């Protein structure tokens, strides 16, 4: 029985470690209550197993206490599951992935058991019979959860790669005038059940402001589209394509660097760089990310002269914004010198900015 206890506590610690890490790493308590009640459900289920093996529930008082405690655990579980903040925190904004499989598995196996099994043992022993065989089978099912989850974790890699390749194929075929069709496929795509090739009957709708959907198909779609000639083109997207791309990057995935640069590039105008690169100020949220800066700089070197540099010279305000963004992202802390210093590649970015559209020589 000690080994059973260890197995179940290993199950909880392994299966729910990701959710716990997310809660603590982000200094958030949302989802922690649901995490703890899942652990409590497993722990109480193990306690009921021990009591069943000791035949404690043949006593009426033990049955009463066990029933009340079991109903209390069920009540706590249902309360936490029905809390929007706990639900959103536990699933990190998107109700799918391993968390949903773990939650459903624990709920289906443990919740009915902790209420029904004590009563079944009490009635059978009062009638002079052995407990029903299904109680033993149900206890074995509890033990099977851990290897079951381990098997699913192993098969997940295969299905993840398959989904990623399928999404990447769709993204890599993106063409001008066809992004609405890509968006439609993303909207209709149902999430795959973790560790299997099956999909949910209904779409798993996002719970947070941003869905944080990390499904393999969506990641493949994003990266496949990011590598297309359409995202590298200096020609602005048409209005329908731009609207579809905006929806994709706000509802389904964070835009990769080339895609972010494309969305910025298409609306850049002389004198308006600050509005696109740092709308609230360089040191505030919304400033263009450091992974986008080199991509955007390449575009400026190749295509800025004709469109963004009136008279062949970049406006001083635009150049100042580019330098400010580089100064924000470029420095790193030097342990040896105990001071911030500019990374060599970012120092070269400053030089490249100064060479952009210098004007008539």
SULJOJO-V452240 format. One record per pair of residues at least 12 apart in sequence whose C-alpha atoms are under 8 Angstrom apart, sorted by the first residue. I is the first residue (numbers start at 1). J is the second residue. D is the distance in Angstrom with one decimal. If there is no record, write none. Layout:
i | j | d
I | J | D
I | J | D
This chain:
i | j | d
1 | 50 | 7.1
4 | 46 | 7.6
4 | 143 | 7.4
5 | 46 | 6.3
7 | 143 | 7.3
7 | 146 | 7.5
8 | 42 | 6.9
8 | 43 | 7.6
8 | 46 | 7.5
8 | 143 | 7.2
8 | 146 | 7.5
9 | 39 | 8.0
9 | 42 | 7.7
9 | 43 | 7.4
11 | 145 | 7.7
11 | 146 | 5.4
12 | 38 | 7.9
12 | 39 | 6.1
12 | 42 | 7.4
15 | 99 | 8.0
15 | 102 | 6.9
15 | 149 | 7.8
16 | 35 | 7.1
16 | 99 | 7.5
19 | 31 | 7.8
19 | 35 | 7.5
19 | 90 | 6.1
19 | 91 | 7.5
19 | 99 | 7.7
20 | 32 | 6.9
20 | 35 | 7.2
22 | 92 | 7.9
23 | 89 | 7.5
23 | 90 | 8.0
29 | 89 | 7.7
30 | 85 | 5.8
30 | 86 | 5.0
30 | 87 | 8.0
30 | 88 | 7.4
30 | 89 | 4.5
30 | 90 | 6.9
31 | 85 | 7.0
31 | 86 | 4.1
31 | 87 | 6.2
31 | 88 | 6.9
31 | 89 | 4.1
31 | 90 | 4.0
31 | 91 | 7.6
32 | 86 | 7.1
32 | 89 | 7.6
32 | 90 | 7.0
33 | 80 | 6.6
33 | 86 | 6.6
34 | 77 | 7.3
34 | 80 | 5.3
34 | 81 | 6.7
34 | 86 | 6.0
34 | 87 | 7.4
34 | 90 | 6.9
35 | 90 | 7.1
37 | 73 | 7.8
37 | 76 | 6.9
37 | 77 | 5.9
37 | 80 | 7.5
38 | 77 | 7.2
38 | 103 | 7.5
38 | 106 | 7.5
40 | 73 | 7.6
41 | 73 | 6.5
41 | 77 | 7.7
41 | 106 | 7.9
41 | 110 | 6.9
41 | 111 | 7.4
42 | 106 | 7.3
42 | 110 | 6.9
44 | 70 | 7.9
44 | 114 | 7.7
45 | 110 | 6.1
45 | 113 | 7.6
45 | 114 | 5.9
48 | 66 | 8.0
48 | 114 | 6.4
48 | 118 | 7.7
49 | 139 | 7.1
52 | 117 | 8.0
52 | 118 | 7.1
52 | 121 | 7.4
55 | 121 | 7.6
57 | 118 | 5.7
57 | 119 | 7.5
57 | 121 | 6.4
57 | 122 | 5.4
58 | 121 | 6.7
58 | 122 | 4.5
58 | 123 | 7.8
58 | 125 | 6.1
58 | 126 | 7.0
59 | 122 | 7.1
60 | 122 | 7.6
63 | 118 | 6.3
63 | 119 | 6.7
63 | 122 | 7.1
66 | 115 | 7.8
66 | 118 | 7.1
67 | 114 | 7.9
67 | 115 | 5.9
67 | 118 | 7.3
67 | 119 | 7.8
70 | 114 | 5.5
70 | 115 | 5.5
71 | 115 | 6.7
74 | 111 | 6.2
88 | 207 | 5.9
88 | 208 | 6.8
92 | 208 | 8.0
92 | 212 | 7.5
93 | 206 | 6.0
93 | 207 | 4.9
93 | 208 | 4.6
93 | 209 | 7.9
93 | 210 | 7.3
93 | 211 | 5.8
93 | 212 | 6.3
94 | 204 | 7.2
94 | 205 | 7.0
94 | 206 | 4.9
94 | 207 | 5.8
94 | 208 | 7.3
94 | 211 | 5.8
94 | 212 | 6.5
94 | 213 | 6.3
95 | 204 | 6.0
95 | 205 | 7.2
95 | 206 | 6.9
95 | 207 | 7.3
96 | 191 | 7.5
96 | 193 | 7.5
96 | 194 | 7.9
96 | 204 | 6.6
97 | 193 | 6.7
97 | 194 | 5.2
98 | 194 | 5.5
98 | 195 | 8.0
101 | 193 | 7.6
101 | 194 | 6.9
102 | 149 | 7.9
105 | 145 | 7.5
109 | 138 | 7.6
109 | 141 | 7.3
109 | 142 | 6.5
110 | 142 | 7.5
113 | 138 | 7.5
117 | 135 | 6.5
120 | 132 | 7.4
151 | 195 | 7.9
152 | 194 | 7.1
152 | 195 | 4.3
152 | 196 | 7.1
153 | 195 | 5.9
154 | 195 | 7.3
155 | 195 | 5.2
155 | 196 | 6.9
156 | 194 | 6.4
156 | 195 | 4.0
156 | 196 | 6.6
157 | 195 | 7.7
159 | 195 | 7.0
159 | 196 | 6.8
159 | 197 | 6.3
160 | 216 | 5.5
160 | 217 | 7.9
161 | 216 | 7.2
163 | 216 | 5.5
163 | 217 | 4.8
163 | 220 | 7.6
164 | 216 | 4.6
164 | 217 | 4.6
164 | 218 | 7.4
164 | 219 | 6.6
164 | 220 | 4.5
164 | 221 | 7.5
165 | 217 | 7.4
165 | 220 | 6.2
166 | 217 | 6.5
166 | 220 | 7.2
166 | 221 | 8.0
167 | 216 | 7.5
167 | 217 | 4.3
167 | 218 | 6.2
167 | 219 | 7.2
167 | 220 | 4.5
167 | 221 | 4.3
167 | 222 | 7.9
167 | 224 | 7.4
168 | 217 | 7.3
168 | 219 | 7.7
168 | 220 | 4.0
168 | 221 | 4.6
168 | 222 | 7.3
168 | 223 | 6.5
168 | 224 | 4.4
168 | 225 | 7.4
169 | 220 | 7.7
169 | 221 | 7.3
169 | 224 | 6.6
170 | 182 | 7.5
170 | 221 | 6.1
170 | 224 | 7.3
170 | 225 | 7.9
171 | 220 | 7.2
171 | 221 | 4.4
171 | 222 | 6.5
171 | 223 | 7.2
171 | 224 | 4.3
171 | 225 | 4.1
171 | 226 | 7.8
171 | 228 | 8.0
172 | 221 | 7.6
172 | 224 | 4.4
172 | 225 | 5.0
172 | 226 | 7.9
172 | 227 | 6.9
172 | 228 | 5.8
173 | 225 | 7.4
173 | 228 | 7.7
174 | 225 | 6.2
174 | 228 | 7.1
174 | 230 | 7.4
175 | 230 | 6.4
176 | 230 | 6.7
176 | 237 | 7.2
176 | 238 | 7.8
176 | 241 | 7.0
177 | 238 | 7.2
177 | 240 | 7.3
177 | 241 | 6.0
178 | 241 | 7.0
179 | 240 | 7.8
179 | 241 | 5.2
179 | 244 | 5.9
179 | 245 | 6.8
180 | 240 | 7.0
180 | 241 | 6.4
180 | 244 | 5.4
183 | 244 | 6.1
183 | 245 | 7.6
183 | 247 | 7.7
183 | 248 | 6.3
186 | 218 | 7.5
186 | 248 | 7.9
186 | 252 | 7.7
188 | 203 | 8.0
189 | 203 | 7.5
190 | 202 | 6.7
190 | 203 | 5.0
190 | 204 | 7.4
191 | 203 | 6.4
191 | 204 | 6.7
191 | 215 | 7.2
210 | 250 | 6.9
210 | 251 | 6.5
211 | 251 | 6.3
211 | 252 | 6.4
211 | 253 | 7.6
212 | 252 | 7.4
212 | 253 | 6.7
212 | 254 | 7.9
213 | 252 | 6.3
213 | 253 | 6.4
214 | 253 | 7.7
218 | 252 | 7.2
218 | 253 | 7.0
219 | 253 | 7.5
222 | 253 | 7.1
222 | 255 | 7.1
222 | 256 | 7.0
223 | 256 | 6.9
225 | 259 | 8.0
226 | 256 | 6.4
226 | 257 | 7.6
226 | 258 | 5.6
226 | 259 | 5.5
227 | 258 | 7.4
231 | 258 | 6.2
231 | 259 | 5.8
231 | 262 | 5.8
232 | 258 | 6.9
232 | 262 | 7.1
233 | 262 | 7.9
234 | 265 | 7.7
234 | 266 | 7.7
234 | 299 | 7.7
234 | 303 | 7.1
235 | 266 | 7.5
236 | 265 | 7.9
236 | 266 | 4.9
237 | 266 | 7.1
242 | 263 | 7.8
257 | 291 | 6.0
257 | 292 | 4.9
257 | 295 | 7.0
258 | 292 | 7.1
258 | 295 | 6.5
260 | 292 | 6.8
261 | 292 | 6.0
261 | 295 | 6.5
261 | 296 | 5.6
264 | 276 | 6.3
264 | 277 | 7.7
265 | 296 | 7.5
268 | 308 | 7.6
269 | 307 | 7.8
269 | 308 | 6.0
270 | 307 | 7.9
270 | 308 | 5.0
270 | 309 | 6.6
270 | 310 | 7.5
270 | 314 | 7.6
270 | 315 | 6.8
270 | 318 | 7.3
271 | 315 | 6.3
271 | 317 | 6.4
271 | 318 | 5.8
272 | 318 | 7.0
273 | 317 | 7.9
273 | 318 | 5.3
273 | 321 | 6.8
274 | 318 | 7.0
274 | 321 | 6.0
276 | 288 | 7.9
277 | 321 | 7.6
277 | 325 | 7.9
278 | 321 | 7.9
282 | 321 | 8.0
282 | 324 | 6.8
282 | 325 | 6.3
282 | 328 | 7.3
283 | 328 | 7.3
287 | 325 | 7.8
288 | 325 | 7.7
290 | 329 | 5.9
293 | 326 | 7.8
294 | 349 | 7.7
297 | 349 | 7.9
297 | 353 | 7.7
300 | 356 | 7.5
301 | 356 | 6.4
304 | 357 | 7.5
305 | 357 | 6.0
309 | 357 | 6.3
311 | 359 | 6.8
311 | 360 | 7.8
312 | 357 | 5.6
312 | 358 | 7.0
312 | 359 | 4.6
312 | 360 | 6.5
313 | 356 | 7.9
313 | 357 | 4.6
313 | 358 | 5.2
313 | 359 | 4.0
313 | 360 | 7.4
314 | 356 | 7.0
314 | 357 | 5.3
314 | 358 | 6.8
314 | 359 | 7.4
319 | 353 | 6.9
319 | 354 | 7.6
322 | 353 | 7.2
323 | 350 | 6.3
323 | 353 | 7.2
326 | 346 | 6.8
326 | 349 | 7.3
326 | 350 | 6.9
327 | 342 | 8.0
330 | 342 | 5.3
330 | 343 | 5.8
330 | 346 | 5.3
330 | 347 | 7.5
331 | 343 | 5.9
